[in-house]
Amino acid sequence: EALPAGHGGVVERDGEKAGVYKDERGEIYVVSTRCPHLGCQLEWNPDEKSWDCPCHGSRFDYKGKLIDNPAQEDLAQETLERR
């Protein structure tokens, strides 16, 4: 909830990491922060609004859809339980 609209980042809840993006309408998108290529930790790119892999250059949009290789599949979608 502390994430402002139009921003994304890696959040941790109960010891688990998740990639979260909140769009301008307040809708929240949650994806795995592990690249499906070789499992590297993804980083949020605020300029491109994408999840980027620092290891081999794969890129994903804020919904987890593959933009650029070498990964061959989209990111896993996750849910973020609200308390």
Secondary structure, DSSP 8 states (H G I E B T S, - for coil): --S-TTEEEEEEETTEEEEEEE-TTS-EEEE-SB-TTT--B-EEETTTTEEE-TTT--EEETT--EEESS--S---B------
